[in-house]
């Protein structure tokens, strides 16, 4: 089980007590993490990010995909992410 511990100023830490892996999250990463429920596609996350976050950069898709890849490599996400 992965634990999300929300800290100050919307930052958070993901922690896997079994492996000891921890991963710091900025506010945008926290937003993305909260969308990872198995129902949202990468495109859904990008659309919601664009609607709810001010000044979403043009390269947001690159950031989101890199974040998902990092989570997977750290063992903090255990499934493939839906594309469509």
C-alpha positions in Angstrom: 0.0 0.0 0.0 1.4 3.4 -1.0 0.9 6.2 1.5 0.4 9.9 0.5 1.4 12.3 3.2 0.4 15.8 2.4 2.7 18.4 3.8 2.6 22.2 3.8 1.9 24.4 0.7 0.3 21.5 -1.2 3.5 19.5 -1.3 3.4 15.8 -0.4 5.5 12.6 0.0 4.6 9.2 -1.4 5.9 6.4 0.7 5.9 2.6 0.2 6.4 1.2 3.7 7.2 -2.3 2.2 10.1 -1.1 0.1 11.1 2.1 1.8 10.8 4.0 -1.4 9.8 7.6 -1.0 9.0 10.2 -3.6 8.5 14.0 -3.1 5.6 15.6 -4.9 5.1 19.2 -5.9 1.5 20.6 -6.0 1.1 19.6 -9.7 2.3 16.1 -9.0 -0.1 15.8 -6.1 -2.9 16.8 -8.5 -1.8 14.1 -11.0 -1.4 11.5 -8.3 -5.0 12.0 -7.1 -6.2 11.3 -10.7 -4.6 7.9 -10.8 -7.6 5.8 -9.9 -7.6 3.4 -12.8 -10.4 5.2 -14.6 -8.7 8.3 -15.9 -6.6 8.1 -19.0 -3.5 10.1 -19.6 -5.5 12.4 -21.9 -8.2 12.8 -19.1 -5.5 13.9 -16.7 -4.1 16.4 -19.2 -7.5 17.9 -19.9 -8.4 18.2 -16.2 -5.0 19.7 -15.5 -5.5 22.3 -18.2 -8.9 23.2 -16.7 -7.9 23.3 -13.1 -4.3 24.5 -13.0 -3.4 28.1 -14.0 -0.8 28.6 -16.7 -0.5 24.9 -17.8 2.7 24.8 -20.0 2.5 23.6 -23.6 4.8 20.7 -22.7 2.5 19.4 -19.9 2.1 16.1 -21.6 5.8 15.5 -21.5 5.9 16.3 -17.8 2.9 14.1 -17.0 4.4 11.1 -18.9 7.8 11.6 -17.2 6.1 11.8 -13.8 4.2 8.5 -14.5 7.4 6.8 -15.7 9.2 8.0 -12.6 6.5 6.6 -10.3 6.6 3.3 -12.1 10.4 3.0 -11.9 10.2 3.8 -8.1 7.7 1.1 -7.6 5.0 3.6 -6.5 2.6 2.8 -9.4 1.9 -0.8 -10.3 -0.1 -0.6 -13.4 0.1 0.5 -17.0 -1.5 3.9 -17.6 -4.5 4.1 -20.0 -3.8 5.9 -23.2 -7.3 6.4 -24.5 
